Each structure stands twice: as C-alpha cells, then as structure tokens.
Amino acid sequence: MKTSVSIALILAASMVNAQEKMTPELLWKLGRVSGEAVTPDGKNVIFGVSQYDVTENKSERNLYMIPVSGGAVKQLTEAAGAESIVHIDPKTGLIWFIYKGQLWTMNGDGSAKKQITDYQDGLSNVRISPDGKHILFSKEVQILKIHSTDRYPELKKSDAYVFDDLMYRHWDTWEDGKFQHIFYATFGNGKIGEARDIMKDEPYDCPQMPFGGREDAIWSPDGKFIVYVTKKKFGKEYAQSTNTDIFIYDLASGRTTNLTEGILGYDTAPAFNQNGSRMAWLSMDEDGYESDKNDILVYDFKSLKTYNLTKDWDGTVASWQWSNDGSRIYFVAPVKGTEQLFEISNISDPGKFTARNIRQVTKGVFDINGIIGQSGNQLVVSRTDMNHAAELYRVDLKSGLLNQLTSVNNIIYSRLALSKIEERHIRTTDNKDMLAWVIYPPDFDPSKKYPTLLYCQGGPQSALSQFYSFRWNFQLMAANGYIVIAPNRRGMPGHGVKWNEDISGDWGGQPIRDYLSAIDDISKESYVDKDRLGAVGASYGGFSVYMLAGVHNNRFKTFIAHDGLFDLRSWYGTTEELWFANKDIGGPYWGSKVPQSYKQSSPIEFADKWNTPIMIVQGGIDYRVPVEQGLEAFQLAQLKGIKSRLLYLPGENHWVMGAQNAIVWQREFFKWLSETL
C-alpha cells in the first residue's frame, strides 16, 4: 500500500513537471470570451469569442450559443470579421446582428443569414425599437471646421488644424470637428427611412467618446422615447467637467428633456424596467471627480421623483441590470480585492429603501466582471481569476453557487501548471490593514529563493481584483519564475469609500508608503530574495515606479514604468481631461496657491535620487499621459549614467492594442528583468 501511494505521488509530480507554463505566445492563443445576450425565452445564451492571429496582427470574432442549463455549443457565425447582437425578436426568435456596419438577420439556430440593410457609411450602436417600427443608430456629423481642407477646400493637399479652444485632442485622437450623434428613422422590411438627427447642430458626442457604446442610447419600452447620455459642454468647460446628463427625446413632439438637471456628476448606463414605469442609471455626485462613489439612482415616472438606492451603502457600483420582472436590481462591485455580484431587493417603495436591502450574492477568490442576462432564478455572468481568462458561468441567485457554461480555453489550461494565489494582510505605516494578492510560480518551492516583483496598479482608483489581463498578466509573470505581490493600496475601491478617496491630492504620499510596506512585508519571507526585488506598473502604476525610483532607499534592483507620469507640471500642460488633474493634483501649477502636489508628488522632484536600472515604455499616441513624460524620464536616466531602456510604441495609445506589439512588449519586459534582476 505504501509503495502504491509513493508511485502515485511520483506520477502526480511527473505530470506537474510535464505541464507547460504560460508564455506570451500562448497567452495570445487564448480565446477572449464576452457575453452578448440571454435569449428572450431564457433557454440559451449567445456569446462572442475573439481569436487573435499574431502573424496577421488582427483578430476575428464569431458568435456562439449554449443552453443556460449547459450542453453543446453551437457556432452561429463564421465569416471573417466581427459580429455582435442587436436584437432578438421575443416572438419569432429571429436574431438581428451587425456585421461590417450593416444589419443582418438569422434564425435562432444560425441558419438563413440575410443582409437586410445597405446603409451608406454603415451603421453603428444600433437599436431596434420594441415595436420594430423604428431604428436608432449613431454616426459622425461635421459640426466645426477645424481641419484646413474644411476651412479652405481649394487647398486639398494641406494638413493643418486650427483650434480656438480645448479639447484639441482626446485619448488617442485629434479633434477634427466631427461629433457622434444619435439618429432615428422608420424601419421595415430592411428599409431605413429618412434619418433624423436628435442632436442637430450640437457640438456634443453620443455615445460618449472615446469609450461609450450602445449603452449610451436606448429606447423606452413603448418605443415613444429615446434616452441618451451626453455631456453638453464644450471646450475648456468640457475638459474640466465630468457632468454628463441623461436626456429624454420625445419622438412625437421632438422635445428633449434633461432628466438629471441639477445632478452634477457622471451619469451613465440608463435602463428602463420591463413596464417602463421606472428608469435607473449609475451616477456620481461630484463634478470633476471621475472616481467618485458610483450609485444606482432610480427615477419613478409616476411620482416624478429620483431615489438613490445605494447612498448609504459603503461601496461603489461597477455595472448593473434590472431583474426580468423589475422587482430587483443586480449589480457588480469591488469588494476586498475581488468583484462580486450583489442584489437589491424589495424596491417597490424606493423612498423607504435602506442599505439592508442590499445582499452580496457571490463570494470567492474570483471576479464577476459582467452580467449577461437572467434566466429564471439564475444569472449568466462573466467570471475571471488570476489564473483564468473570462468564461461564462450561471449563478444560482439563492445560493450564489456558480456553474461554468463555456470552456473555450479549457484545453490550453488543462496543459498549464497554474499559479498559487494567496491573500495576504499587511500593516501599513498608519496602522491600517491592507490586503494584497501574492502570486507564486507554478512550481513554487518555499525552500528556494525567488526574485519578487511589486506590481503597482494604475487608475489611480481602479480595483486590483482577480482580473485577467492580456498584458499585465500575473500568471505569465509567475510562470517566468517571479513572485508577484499586488497590494490594494490607498485609492482602490472595495475597501470602503474613504479608502477609495484617500488617494486624491496625495498621489506621492500614503499610497507610495503602502507600496513600500507591501514589499517590506513580503521580504520577510525566507523564499524572497531581498537582493532581487523589482517594481513594475503602468499609468498611475508607472507614476508609482517613478516615485519609488526616488524614495526606495535601495530596496529595488530594477524598475519598469509604462506610460507613467514623471513631471506633473508638463503633464498638466499637455494632458486632455483636465478635471482629472484638477481633482487629483489640486489644480494648475500657477497662481498664488500652487498645490503642494507639484513638489511632494512629482517624480521629477526626486530625480537626484535616481540610481537604479529602469525600462521605460511609452505609447506615441497616448494623449492622457503624453509621450514627453516617458522621454523626460529616459533622458534623465541616460544622462545620469543609469542602465536604462526605452520601448517606444509609436502607434499605441495608453494601452497596447496590437497583437505583435503586445508580444514585443512581453518579450522586452522579461528580457529586461532577466538582465537586471
């Protein structure tokens, strides 16, 4: 018997040793799963899978269907390109979808595909009215003459821009005088009537640029109204405000009403309940604060009153959805280093609602990162953890138990040796309890010593949860032999509103001390090689790396900073969304009361202390953290004689979107670490 056990252990060990480890190339072979819709009968869920072809440097997305109860997957589309669902007829099951800018239909089983529109310039953000008689879509409209060829048509070979106001560029695009507007038209038998622009002549965008989509414009259940989100501000006012509003357009009268007049923050994601008696949306209270507590507001069309359902709940909402019968609201929110599903019940009288009506449905070391739809007493959701990319699951709403539906990447993961993920609690310099995630190499042996990376999260107020990134991939870092510690430092949601807010105006203070507390704490472990510590991060994480380079007192042996803020003065002078800088830094760098942040929280002020090898990554069309930030940091390191490397990606924005560029990024990332750590 003892011999049998020993043989079994040896076989198990050899199987682990035979398993593969994650590589950049393997990471890009993973299918990227995203939910589309639960069919109206509640029996099936439609989802998309994007597959990347690194050789061709492009992706293809197709649609699939699987029963909510589980079972065989059926592929619905297979043409080269990307398809997405627009509408499913609840009576016939006919599916309307967008493919290459035109509307198509197919039967519920994917058969009888038929293109039904041939609209000039294509359609985007399409919604068909509930009665099927109208269509809503967005398209660009030329409002301002900014480019030289618009101002001087005879000078066709000129390429100049003329600006009289902010914002002259946004995210990764220069302003060209065109704005996204919402149009509607009659619709029948595939024919689109004359389209009417409900935002005629207005220099505002809907969907919101650069990240808005179909969620920014919806139909009322009776098809008589269009509800849309926009920020009706322009120029300097637009650049310094987050005050979007929700407008209701009456098709019969042509009148537009601002439903959120007087609500000064960020209002998004409106949706009606089933009978149209109420509408809910996400709302932030403070203008200019893009990471304010996100609450769920409900407007009652009978009482004409607005109610805040989550006002007394100590958290912030990421996304939400009505229950099918309108009696409940489900939402996703960060909580203690994860993102979980919550339920708001008994909302028949919102005026008497309290935080006691909020219940956490799911618990575990994973993220619920999207609600797809409801089927009876189950929700279909998207789920990730640090070892697994997104797949779809069904959640039992009573017990919170999850059952996996899709298994797009199971074959790859079955061959992989997975990392151990551990929750760690750290005492900070101000005697607070801070959660951190520790990710260990797949073959971790506590009797050995490992190089260790401090991961610095961006945002600065985004959750460091059980996410799965295709760039900052902890599984890949651990597979390359590194322990990773990822602390939920000050400023992250999921630990109460105050913890989330404490970073504003203090970028270089307590959050940086939190990072030092994290690396000092993990360094106490015998398996951490204290002579081989590194710090890595992007955006605010890149800023954090630059700050640490000046204050770390020789703790670290190497750094990697991606699109980090280096000089807050030049950053304020070149970034686009100034509300961000005004809130987090405290305002401009001139005048009688210059914020202390420019001295206390600007990495350039600590440049004389830099003495550690650093790799700097910078996107060429990143207008949030413009290219000068990375170039300044690289020039400093070079002139000080510090081993340094610049990875410049001229066609990439704040992220790395191209498959081959991402592979280069990963290879250079680990090449630098192998050289310096």
C-alpha positions, 0 to 999 in steps of 0.5 A: 500500500505504501509503495502504491501511494509513493508511485502515485505521488511520483506520477502526480509530480511527473505530470506537474513537471510535464505541464507547460507554463504560460508564455506570451505566445500562448497567452495570445492563443487564448480565446477572449470570451464576452457575453452578448445576450440571454435569449428572450425565452431564457433557454440559451445564451449567445456569446462572442469569442475573439481569436487573435492571429499574431502573424496577421496582427488582427483578430476575428470574432464569431458568435456562439450559443449554449443552453443556460442549463449547459450542453453543446455549443453551437457556432452561429457565425463564421465569416471573417470579421466581427459580429455582435447582437442587436436584437432578438425578436421575443416572438419569432426568435429571429436574431438581428446582428451587425456585421461590417456596419450593416444589419443582418438577420438569422434564425435562432439556430444560425441558419438563413443569414440575410443582409437586410440593410445597405446603409451608406457609411454603415451603421453603428450602436444600433437599436431596434425599437420594441415595436420594430417600427423604428431604428436608432443608430449613431454616426459622425456629423461635421459640426466645426471646421477645424481641419484646413481642407474644411476651412479652405477646400481649394487647398486639398493637399494641406494638413493643418488644424486650427483650434480656438479652444480645448479639447484639441485632442482626446485619448488617442485622437485629434479633434477634427470637428466631427461629433457622434450623434444619435439618429432615428428613422422608420424601419421595415422590411430592411428599409431605413427611412429618412434619418433624423438627427436628435442632436442637430447642430450640437457640438456634443458626442453620443455615445460618449467618446472615446469609450461609450457604446450602445449603452449610451442610447436606448429606447423606452419600452413603448418605443415613444422615447429615446434616452441618451447620455451626453455631456453638453459642454464644450471646450475648456468647460468640457475638459474640466467637467465630468457632468454628463446628463441623461436626456429624454427625446420625445419622438412625437413632439421632438422635445428633449428633456434633461432628466438629471438637471441639477445632478452634477456628476457622471451619469451613465448606463440608463435602463428602463424596467420591463413596464417602463414605469421606472428608469435607473442609471449609475451616477456620481455626485461630484463634478470633476471627480471621475472616481467618485462613489458610483450609485444606482439612482432610480427615477419613478415616472409616476411620482416624478421623483429620483431615489438613490438606492445605494447612498448609504451603502459603503461601496461603489457600483461597477455595472448593473441590470434590472431583474426580468420582472423589475422587482430587483436590481443586480449589480457588480462591485469591488469588494476586498480585492475581488468583484462580486455580484450583489442584489437589491431587493424589495424596491417597490417603495424606493423612498423607504429603501435602506442599505439592508436591502442590499445582499452580496450574492457571490463570494470567492477568490474570483471576479464577476466582471459582467452580467449577461442576462437572467434566466429564471432564478439564475444569472449568466455572468462573466467570471475571471481569476488570476489564473483564468481568462473570462468564461461564462458561468450561471449563478444560482441567485439563492445560493450564489453557487456558480456553474461554468457554461463555456470552456473555450480555453479549457484545453490550453489550461488543462496543459498549464501548471497554474499559479498559487494565489494567496491573500495576504494582510499587511500593516501599513505605516498608519496602522491600517490593514491592507490586503494584497494578492501574492502570486507564486510560480507554478512550481513554487518551492518555499525552500528556494529563493525567488526574485519578487516583483511589486506590481503597482496598479494604475487608475489611480482608483481602479480595483486590483481584483482577480482580473485577467489581463492580456498584458499585465498578466500575473500568471505569465509573470509567475510562470517566468519564475517571479513572485508577484505581490499586488497590494490594494493600496490607498485609492482602490475601491472595495475597501470602503469609500474613504479608502477609495478617496484617500488617494486624491491630492496625495498621489506621492504620499500614503499610497507610495508608503503602502507600496513600500510596506507591501514589499517590506512585508513580503521580504520577510519571507525566507523564499524572497530574495531581498537582493532581487526585488523589482517594481513594475506598473503602468499609468498611475502604476508607472507614476508609482515606479517613478516615485519609488525610483526616488524614495526606495532607499535601495530596496529595488534592483530594477524598475519598469514604468509604462506610460507613467507620469514623471513631471506633473507640471508638463503633464498638466500642460499637455494632458486632455481631461483636465478635471482629472488633474484638477481633482487629483493634483489640486489644480494648475501649477500657477497662481498664488496657491500652487498645490503642494502636489507639484513638489511632494508628488512629482517624480521629477522632484526626486530625480537626484535620487535616481540610481537604479536600472529602469525600462521605460515604455511609452505609447506615441499616441497616448494623449492622457499621459503624453509621450514627453513624460516617458522621454523626460524620464529616459533622458534623465536616466541616460544622462545620469549614467543609469542602465536604462531602456526605452520601448517606444510604441509609436502607434499605441495609445495608453494601452497596447492594442496590437497583437505583435506589439503586445508580444514585443512588449512581453518579450522586452519586459522579461528580457529586461528583468532577466538582465537586471534582476 
